[in-house]
Amino acid sequence: MSTGEAATGTRGHLGARAGEPFAVELHADANAGYRWRADFAEAPLALLEQGYRAAGDSDDGAGLERFVFVPHARGECRIRFTYGRAWETTPLEERVVIVGVE
């Protein structure tokens, strides 16, 4: 399962099944040093994969950052994504994704 919803607002919702991977993709600009970080310490999730792919043949750094998670239990999970540079203390953006796990 994949969602683009998290990229269009500050809060998104999606559904998943326990034990089955799902993905969240967020627009990013890696050339400028910006990356998304996922905080899900309180959620029964495992991060399977995190990667970045450029959009098309452009050299401007625009692309998508993809996170693949697998939920371990049924219920509702909250994932907080922050977008910024590693050396800056205040994130440029924040997104929250609520995952309903069956």
VENHURA-V712839 format. One record per backbone hydrogen bond with DSSP energy under -1.0 kcal/mol. NH is the residue of the N-H (numbers start at 1). CO is the residue of the C=O. Records with the same first field share a line. If there is no record, write none. Layout:
BEGIN
NH = CO / CO
END
This chain:
BEGIN
7 = 4
8 = 5
12 = 96
14 = 98
16 = 100
19 = 71
20 = 17
22 = 69
23 = 1
24 = 67
25 = 3
26 = 65
28 = 63
30 = 61
33 = 30
34 = 29
35 = 84
37 = 82
39 = 80
43 = 40
45 = 43
46 = 70
48 = 68
49 = 68
51 = 66
53 = 64
55 = 62
58 = 55
63 = 28
64 = 53
65 = 26
66 = 51
67 = 24
68 = 49
69 = 22
70 = 46
72 = 44
75 = 101
77 = 99
79 = 97
80 = 39
81 = 95
82 = 37
83 = 93
84 = 35
88 = 85
92 = 83
93 = 83
95 = 81
96 = 10
97 = 79
98 = 12
99 = 77
100 = 14
101 = 75
102 = 16
END
